[in-house]
C-alpha cells in the first residue's frame, strides 16, 4: 500500500497531529525524517495511507497543527 507523509518541526507537533488524525479515525504512524527530505529540515513526520491523505490534510488544518509537505 502506498503511503504519504506530513513533516513537523517538533515531536510535540507530530503528536498533536497524530491526535487530530486519531480523532477523525485516520490511522497514522509517527516517523523520523532526515533533514533533507523536507523543505524546512523538519525531523519528524506522520505517515498515512495515500487514500487518506486529503482527509488527513483537512483534519490537520482544521486542528491548527502546523506541518509542511515533503519535497
Buried (B, 14 or more C-beta within 10 A) or exposed (E): EEEBBBBBBEEEBBBBBBEBBEEBEBEBEBEEBEEEBBEEEBBBBBBBBEEBBEBBBEBBEEBEBEBBEEE
